[in-house]
Amino acid sequence: MRAYVAAPRGFCAGVVRAIETVEFALQRFPPPIYVRKQIVHNRSVVKEFESRGVIFIDDLVEVPPGSLVIFSAHGVSPEVRAEAQARGLRTVDATCPLVTKVHAEARRFASRGFTIILIGHQGHEEVVGTVGEVPGHIQVIENADQIEALVVPDPDRVVCLTQTTLSVDETDSLRRLLGSKFPRMVLPAKEDICYATQNRQNAVKKLVGIGIDVLLVMGSPNSSNSRRLCDVAKSLGITAYLVDCPEDIQAHWLEGAERVGITAGASVPELLVQRAVGLLEQFGAQVEEVPGPAEEILFSLPEEVSSSLPNLSGSESVA
Ligand code: SF4
């Protein structure tokens, strides 16, 4: 058996920034550090931070007034920011800048009287945050049936934005359908599906191109971009398994497979990939990496935790 490891895979710039934000907060601020929602959608990352005292909460009411709370990489709505302020919380925003870009687009188009059609998964934290930027001006769709049912105030003033972690191919097809329904529909100047999502999906297509029989995708069940990697393989006729931790890999999945692909969603630490690769080697696999484009994007840390600021004590405001 041969194992082909995709590149690029694993951490993207937004995830690195979010994780480093928590790391720096742990170093700079007195405990406890609260994080609203999972900082990134990966169970092992969250567990690791929990073991170091970080408290993950779903609702700001769980945070005592005056405490420090970090907003996750998926972004928050203005309502959440206002609630934090009203409760006297100190905040650090680890929203990925590429999510912030979509928020800004939504606000800009809404202020010009456009209806925003957001392709995305209803209830996903990123979608909730984007919708919260422009309530009353935005409708979320995730399939063709919902396009049929769409009614907008002015069909000539419609813009299509998307969640950052969707399947590129499925989104293209939904955008084409929307374009047929709203011929004057506008698209943002720059694609909303982020570079990391696109690169990881292209890397899966490359593995499929070299003839893998099965694909293992490292990623947690609530990770949108990881699940989309499975979808890409499945849409090309390849069996794919989403694997939260390497110990979940079942030997029978690999029975009869001569070529096994392996990749990881944007929130998955490389350590987990290497442990999975080690298991494949134990099953007798010869492992090789399939190269892809280098990713050199880096985002600067939120200024509240960047090194240019002095250490802050518990009573000082950081945001
Ligand atoms: S997957 Fe894309 S949008 Fe999400 S954190 Fe990474 S770079 Fe940002």
Residues whose N, C-alpha, C, O or C-beta is under 5 A from the ligand:
A	BS01	SF4	C12 A13 G14 V15 A73 C96 L98 V99 T164 C194 A196 A266
